[in-house]
Amino acid sequence: MYLLILVVLCAVFEGYASNAPLVQPCLLGDSECLIKANTRIALSRIGYGLPEFGIESLEPMRLRNITMGAYGFSLVFREMNVAGASKCNIEDINLNFVQSTMGVTLECPLEATGSFKMSGNICFFDVNHEGNYIVKTDSIRTTVNSRVDTVYGADGHRYWKLTLLGYSYEPLENLHIGLGRLFVGEVTRASPLYKVVSNNWWPLVSQVAEPAVSTAVNRFHDVLKTFFLRVPLEQLAK
């Protein structure tokens, strides 16, 4: 088992090193640094999956019948194919042993495509429209926070069991939205509407998009949970 873990982590490290800067080296005995470094190396390839640990690829992430509704209208994404997980960069892993929490911050490109149906009332106008859509950005930052409990496996080794506490997200680059022939636009920092967008539009979109975001974050958190339940803490700290 240990040999398998070592081989997988080494293979993951080689793939990671060829695409991203090396993680900061750790001092011998610095378990917190070693846990963060080993976890970051493994998660850098998580978009492709880690079949040795029963973790399937997140690329693409396929969601179905995501319903969003607010202010008198309903927007249903019948299919949602989300790409970008394989190009995620793990920006930070924050461990708090006192509070038994962990925060993982990642930056990823995002492209969501599929078909939609919108109905209801927007600004006193009746809307009934369906078609294909695309939502795309070169960079979106997401932070996923978890509670960490140490449990013992049947093999006598210690593992981490994660429980989702919450998350936050925001686009860092232009966000392109295309809803068939109904609306096509791009939010840019150079746009005169940027202040309106940043102060008003994004919180509204966040609220309306919550079902899709929640589904995607829970899928990612399930992968994190599986990883830490499969790799002994003693191995991560070496």
C-alpha positions, 0 to 999 in steps of 0.5 A: 500500500505504501509503495503504491502511494509513493509511486502515485505521488511521484508520478503526480509530482512529475506531471505537476513539476512540468506545468507549475512551479515547485512547492516550497521545500519543507524542513525535516519534521515540519509536518504541517508544511509536508502535509500541505506540500504533498496535498498540493502536489496530488490535488494539482492533478485531481482534474484528471482523476486518481483512479488508484484512490477511486477518484474519477476525473472531474474533466468534464463535470456533467450536471443535469437539470440545474434550476435557478430562480429569483425575482419572478423568473426561472432559468433551467440548465437542462445540461451543464458540461463544465470544463476547466478542472484539469487546468486548476492551480492550487493557490493555497492550502490553509491548515488551522490545527487549533480550530481543526479546519482546512481551506483550499483555494484554487484558481481555474479557467471555466467553460460551461455549455449546454441547453437552457430554458428561461421563463417568467417575468424580467423588468415587467416583460414576459420571457419564454426562451430556450436554446444553447448557452455558454459561460466562460472565463479564463480565471475564477477563484474558489475557496472551499473550507472544511472541518477536519476530524482525525479518524482511525481506519481498520488498518490502525492508521490515522486519516482525515475526515472532511466536512464542508463548512462553506465556500466563496468564489469570484471571477478574476478575468472577463466573464463571457455569457451567451444565452442563445439569441437572448443575450450575449455579453462580456463583463470587462474591467475596462467597461464603463459598467464595471462598477455597476457589475462589480457592486451589483451584478455579480452578487445577483448572479452569485445568488441566482447561480447558487444551485449550480455552484453548490453542486460543483463545489460539493462534487469537488469536496467529495473528491477531497474527502475521498483523497484524505480518507484513502491516504494515511496522515502519516504518509502525507506528513513524510 
